């Protein structure tokens, strides 16, 4: 099942080794969102707004399989973002966030990783 029909890689669009602002213009003129690991496009989204919208993959150095997993897993979030007015950049990450202090946390100094409750 193709979750993102009509998607195209820069290579398919003849944009390999093309400056980012030209990729930006092409995406905006042709109805594409930009999916990137490059922070430059997120910065452009702040400066220029959308279109195009930017999906910034903050996943470090990983395989395309992991990037694909993230894009499949985040499909509902991506669809909501693409349909939302006033949002220019969606940041996706594979990293886990630290829990809020009001929730149980793991004792990181204990090799057995006992659960403890925060004080209070």
VENJOFEN-V453370 format. One record per helix or strand. SS is the DSSP state (H for helix, E for strand). FROM is the first residue (numbers start at 1). LEN is the number of residues. If there is no record, write none. Layout:
BEGIN
SS	FROM	LEN
SS	FROM	LEN
END
This chain:
BEGIN
H	20	11
E	34	3
H	39	10
E	54	5
H	64	10
H	75	9
E	89	5
E	105	2
E	115	2
END
